[in-house]
Amino acid sequence: MNVQLPSNDMGVEHMSNRKFSRMTYPLAAASVLALTLSACAGGGGGTGGGAGGSDAEANLDGRGPITYVQGKDNSNVVRPLIEKWNAAHPNEQVTFKEQTDEADQQHDDLVQNFQAKNANYDVMSVDLIWVAEFAAKGWLQPLKDKMAISTDGLLKATVESSTYNNTLYTVPQTSDGGMLYYRKDLVPTPPKTWDEMMSMCSIAKENNIGCYAGQHAKYEGLTVNAAEAINSFGGEIVDNSGKATVNSDEAKEGLGKLAEAYKDGNIPAEAITYTEEEGRIDFQAGKLLFHRNWPYVYKLATTEASSAVKDVLGLAPLPGMSGPGASSLGGHNVGVSVYSKNKATALDFLKYIISEETQRFYVTQGSLAPAMEKLYDDPQLVAQLPYLTTLKTSIENAVPRPVTPFYPAVTKAIQDNAYAAMKGEKAVDSAVSDMQSAMEAAGAK
C-alpha cells in the first residue's frame, strides 16, 4: 500500500467517485475525440479498435504484483479489501494507486497512461460511460476465451454497461440509479408519472417551497437529467450501433417537459445552478417538495442533525410517462489493461471484486449500490438500508448514458442544448435538432 486513506463514514464525500465535474473532460473533449476517431478507422495503438491484437494476446498467464487504480476512496472500502487480498496472496500483492475525486481528472489520467502503454496500470475502476471509448481504442482487455469471467447473478443493466460490440470488456463493480425523494408529510402517496408530479406542485406553492429539482447546471449531471427525460418519454439519444437518433418527437416531448417545468416555475429559477449537492442541501432544508438524486442522499437526509426532512422522507422511483421513468444508470466497472504483464492475477482480482462477499461489503461499509441482484432482496440489508427496494426498481428501468466512443462530444452536445432549451434560449425542437447535428459532427453517425 502506498497511500493512507481516510476512514470517514458515509458523509457528503461518499459521492466523490460518482461526482460529476462542472468541467467535464476539459482535456479529453479535444484530444480523446481525435483518438477515438482514428480508433474507429482502425488506426491507433493497442488492439486496433477493440478488434484484438498482440497486446490483448500477451501475458494471459502472467502472475505477480499488480496495481489497482481508482478515484479517491472516500467510502473507505478499497484499503480493507486490498489488505484482505494481500494477506491471502503474498506473491500477488495489489498496490492501490489513488486518483483524485474529480471524474474528468480520473479520465485524463487513465487516457495518458494508456497512451504511454503503462504496464503498471493493471486494473482500473472505469466509469461506465468510458467503457465504449476505451474499448474502441483497444486499451481494455477483452474478457473472453482465456480471460472469460462469469457475470451470473449480476444485474442485467450493469453487465450491459460493461459490454461493447457484444464483447465484455469490464465487470460491474458498483451500480447506481436516480430516485425521487419527497416530503411524505405533504404528499402521502408519491406520483407515478411526471404529469402527476407536476399537478402536485400546487402543494409546494401552498407551503411556500419549491416543487421539483434535479441536477440542471450545465455539467454532466444535466446530461443525466436530460437523458432521463428523453428516455422516459420513449426517445433515445444513440442507437445500439452508436448512431445519433435523438432528433425524434419522443425526445422533444421529454426535453420539453423539463423546459416547460422551468418556464412555469415548477422547477425553481435557482435550480438551473444545481449540482447534486446544492439540490440535496435545499431539499434537506425543507425548501423542496420533490428532489431527484442518487442513493447517497438517503443516509445524509435521515441522519444529519440539520435535516428538516429526516422524519418525513419519502422515496419512490423516478416518475415517467405512464409509470416508473428511465433512470440514467450510474456506477463503476473494473477492467484490465491490455498492457498489464500479470493478466491472470488481474482476472482473479476482478473475480474477487464481483464476489458476493465483496459486493456485500460495498453495501454495508460504503452504502454503495451493489451490482449483485440478490442483495437488493436480502432482508437484513433491506432492514438496514430500506432504499434498496426502490433502487432496484430504478436500476431495472435504467438506461445507460449514450454508449459511444465519442462520449465527450456527445455529452457536451446534450448539456449545451438541454441547458439552452430549459433557459428558453432555444426552442425545444431546435435544441434537439442541434443536439443531433453536433453528435453527428463528432462522429456519432
Order of alpha helices (4+ residues) and beta strands (2+ residues): alpha-alpha-beta-alpha-beta-alpha-beta-alpha-alpha-beta-beta-beta-beta-alpha-alpha-beta-alpha-alpha-alpha-beta-alpha-beta-beta-alpha-alpha-beta-alpha-alpha-alpha-alpha
